[in-house]
């Protein structure tokens, strides 16, 4: 005779799980768009990646990415708290959310570091541009002085 056993599957959920998943889906969609924007910025400034304009564009995209990732972390923290209350700290669902939260926080830190690095590079590029502008101005003034001295000698 064949063994006839029935499997019973249960799925625990918590209040707000659907809203959390919808919010994550929207945030993930936005992050995909931002990723494509970063690829576009990289392609547009390929030959001049360290220019102030390129760095500003990169900084803008990184800031938007950071903001979206921070929203995702906040949503996941709230969902994890609700899940823990509904299913317990050691439930499978709580562990999954905690794992997701850790990965999201790691991505947030990485983006924050990249944003800081880009900001530093931009400040250096702006400072170098300002210094070059000052040098050009000084050179122009020196040329004017030399021209005046030459005219004085010519008048003699």
Order of alpha helices (4+ residues) and beta strands (2+ residues): alpha-alpha-alpha
